[in-house]
Structure formats: structure tokens, C-alpha cells
């Protein structure tokens, strides 16, 4: 089996202008868009319900952070595993498996009566994180047979991420409205995403055909074991960092041991004929900048949202900074950001046609960097904050759509699922690290500080927010520079042979 870092050679095209038959994949994309709307509902629906969930379970608001940590850990494990299994057994089959697990977990959330059962159910909902990478792999595999996978995949990625962001907006609005309509009945309110995920199972099962792509590899059970233990130790170390602070030896012990296990995982994978993660592919010049970008992108897209919310809620009369907004007022910022994500995702395909994929990725990363760095001097009014978030959101939306599609184009055909899955996995890991680091930067929130009026305030210091914005902006600029290392034209289509079988 070929394990070279570069895609296998592609035969010459019989026609340099083979038509892109969008209609041949349009019906599939329609069903996949329903899946992504469901993914968006899961990400947006519960947000306005978190306080109600905490009261229902009898826990403090701070304990809600455990839900995010547990789900991120499960996502980080499930995404590379299911994506690689998709290359072995079929991407549609693994998409269906992940949809079934997510639906079962969503129903378990409805009936969970304790913190532990809710935490476990919530964690397994994290299987939805593999949906987008598997969908991109399905479309890329099918579009490759039509002669021009790049344009079809990029257009599909933009539409799917647009559907995702639409689902986020619809879910957030529905969750906040239905809890009141149902008279505060939390269980009844949470039935809605459970029903949506159940319908998603049928959409995948009956609406998405098997792409037929298989690489004939064997399951790397040992590799998965090493990866699971390594990520568990790393996420445990990050959790202890939030709880015990950086002075705890438990934190650094877990992190060091986790890195050691991941090094053993790396050595193990390099000896396998069919590795879970093919590091020869990962370290190829056309691939590593994409995966580095995905990890650093997780810092802002996953790690910066809670700090943005708390900054907007901070009372400027007491602390000398902040917007002093209510919870409903913060939704204006969130809505503007999500809307800009949607616009950025939809602009990605035409921008890639005009500028090229690599240049579009560089431009998107630069926009994110500019948006967050603008916060350093401009954060004193709602207009300034909205402007910054919209600029960052346009770039973020383009990157969410671009990264899986670019990874698919850069990978060998037998490693498409692995490559697209890794973009989500490393993004999740990047978000986990950022969440812990930002928690330390904003530690003043727990310690309490004295505001301008002399009253005690539990808001984080402004310097902490400056660190958050600086890190988000700086990592985005690093992404833009790293992407320049991708060979020119490596992410674009090369001519494909189109015969009577479509292969």
C-alpha cells in the first residue's frame, strides 16, 4: 500500500474542460445540509438553557464548565477514530454510526436526572464533531469521479457551514423561546434537539449514498489506545489547571505524562502499515500548515467566546471597562458574529475561484488576526466590539469551510477521511488548551478586584482580556504565515481522467 506523503499520481485528462456536474451531488448536499443544521441546533440550542440546566441538576454555574471539557475530550477522541474508520469501512457508514450515537446521547440528556448521568450523555453528544469532516470526504470522493473535486467540494463546504451557522442561530432563538413557552419544563424543552438528531439519522440512512471509497486498511487498535490515554491525560491536566492553578504538580505531571504517551503513539504509528494517523501524510509540506492552522484556529473560534461574553457583561461604571450589557444584549454580539461566520463561509467558494485556495486561506487567517488585534485599542463601545467581531467572524467562517476541503485536496485519496477529520480534532485540542490558558489570564474574576468606585468587583482585569485578544490575534497571524509554506497550486485541482464509469 502506498504511504507516501503526496497524493498518488493522477492520469491525464481527456478533456481539460470537463464540466462540473453539480447536479450529480446536489441532492446529497441537501441531505447533508440537514445534518449540519442539526449540528448547529446542538451547538446553539442549549446555550440559553445553561442556567436552567444547572438549577435542574442542583449544581453551581461554574460546574457547567465540566460539560464543555467532557464533550471536547470525547470529540478529540471520536473524530480521528471515526474519520480513519471512514477510510476503512466507508464514510457514509461512520457518519450514520456517529448520528446514531449523538441521537441516543441527546435522548439520554432529556432523561438524565443527576450530574453524572447528564455529564456522560452530554459528553457523547460530542460525536457530532465528526459530521462535517465525514461529509466533506463523501462529497470529495463523489466529486472526484466527476472530474473536478475542488470546485464542487469548496462550494459544498461553504453551503454546509452556512447551514451549520443557520442551525446555530435557529437553535439559540428556539431554545430561549421554548423554555418560556413550555412553562420552564426543561425536559420537554430538551426533547427538540433529541427529535432533530433522530431525524438526522434517517436523513443519513436514506438520503446519503455510500461513496464506495475504501482503502483496505486494518483497524489500528493499539494506536487508538495510546491516543485515548494521551489525550485523557492532557485534558485532565488542563482541567486540573483550571481547578488547582498552575502551582499544582498534578497539572504538570498529567501534561508531561500525556505528552510522553503521545510520543509513544507517534513511534507506534510510524511502524504500522495501516496507522490511525498517517504521520507521513500529516508532515507533508501541503498538509502540516493546514493542520497547524486548524489547531491555532481553535484558540479563537472555540476559546474566545466565553471571554467575549463576560467582557460584554462587565459593568464599566464599576470596573472602568466593559459594555455593561444584559444577557439579552450579549445576544446582539453573538448574533452578529454568527451571521458574519455564515457570510464568510458562503464567500469562501467564489473567493477561492478568484484568488486560489491558498490565498483565500491566508486572507481568512489575516482577517481573524486583524479582528482580534483591533480589540487592543478599540473596545470601549458596542460599535467597536461589533466591528471587531464581524471582521474576525468573516475570516472564521471562511476557515471553517476551507480547512476540511483544503485537507481533502492535499491528502492522498485513501487518506481523505483521516485528513479532514484531523482538522476538527486538532481544532478541538487547540480550543481546550486556549480555554485553560484564558482561564488563567482572567483569574481576577475568581479572586475579586476593587473597581473604580471602590466597590469589590469579581470581574476579570482588563489586562487579562488584552492577553486573550493578543493571543487570538497573534495565533491567527502565525496561521497566515504558516499557510504561505503550502506549495503554490497544491490545493487546486489537477486534471482528472473521466471515463465512462466516472472514475
Order of alpha helices (4+ residues) and beta strands (2+ residues): alpha-alpha-alpha-alpha-alpha-alpha-alpha-alpha-alpha-alpha-alpha-alpha-alpha-alpha-alpha-alpha-alpha-alpha-alpha-alpha-beta-beta-alpha
